[in-house]
């Protein structure tokens, strides 16, 4: 996956996480202006958390690939 493809994937996944958070609280139909600051912070935490998980997985996969490449070249 290219960097651009990964960015698009992560953006979509973060949006899905935010949507799931809203849906779980019955808020998909509510206007954004009706959310409290605490709601917006929780929503942001959810999206950021999803990004961190995906970025961590990508880093680990790249490290695993680098380690495997190193072992194969030995």
C-alpha positions in Angstrom: 0.0 0.0 0.0 1.4 3.4 -1.0 1.6 6.2 1.5 -1.3 8.0 -0.2 -3.5 4.8 -0.1 -2.6 4.3 3.5 -3.6 7.9 4.3 -6.9 7.5 2.6 -7.5 4.2 4.4 -6.7 5.7 7.8 -8.9 8.7 7.2 -11.8 6.4 6.3 -11.2 4.2 9.4 -11.1 7.2 11.7 -14.3 8.5 10.2 -15.9 5.1 10.7 -14.8 5.1 14.3 -16.2 8.6 14.8 -19.5 7.4 13.2 -19.6 4.3 15.4 -19.1 6.5 18.5 -22.0 8.8 17.4 -24.2 5.9 16.5 -23.6 4.2 19.9 -24.9 7.4 21.6 -27.8 7.8 19.3 -26.3 10.9 17.8 -26.0 10.3 14.1 -29.1 12.4 13.4 -28.1 15.2 15.8 -26.4 18.3 14.4 -22.8 18.8 15.5 -23.7 22.0 17.3 -25.8 20.0 19.7 -22.7 18.1 21.0 -21.0 19.3 24.1 -17.3 19.9 24.4 -17.0 16.6 26.3 -18.8 14.8 23.4 -16.5 16.4 20.9 -13.4 15.5 22.9 -14.6 11.9 23.2 -15.3 11.8 19.5 -11.8 13.1 18.7 -10.3 10.6 21.1 -12.0 7.8 19.3 -10.8 8.9 15.9 -7.3 9.6 17.2 -7.2 6.2 19.0 -8.1 4.4 15.8 -5.3 6.2 13.9 -2.8 5.3 16.6 -3.8 1.6 16.4 -3.5 1.5 12.6 -0.2 3.5 12.6 1.3 1.1 15.3 0.3 -1.9 13.2 1.9 -0.4 10.1 5.1 0.4 12.0 5.2 -3.2 13.3 4.6 -4.7 9.9 7.3 -2.6 8.4 9.7 -3.6 11.2 8.8 -7.2 10.7 9.4 -6.9 6.9 12.8 -5.2 7.6 13.8 -7.9 10.0 12.8 -10.6 7.6 14.7 -8.9 4.8 17.8 -8.6 7.0 17.6 -12.3 7.9 17.2 -13.3 4.3 20.3 -11.3 3.3 22.5 -12.8 5.9 
